[in-house]
């Protein structure tokens, strides 16, 4: 499998992750972002993400997205 294929698939190769869009390296950061859920936009701060150092694209793990959904679901019920 070529290195380019690994980059496109965001494979974790020797502890380095690569951007799905531009192939640049990413690094973990706490970010602020907007997230649309339940028909509304929510401003989120201090969210764990992998951020591309070349193009700035943000990637969120499955666990992070599940936690965001759970918190927003609880907020919508309250």
ABEGO torsion letter per residue (X at the ends): XBAAAAAAAGBBBGGBBBBAAAGBBBBBBBBBBBBBBGGBBBBBBGBBBBBBAAAGBBBBBAAAAAAAAAAAAAAAAX
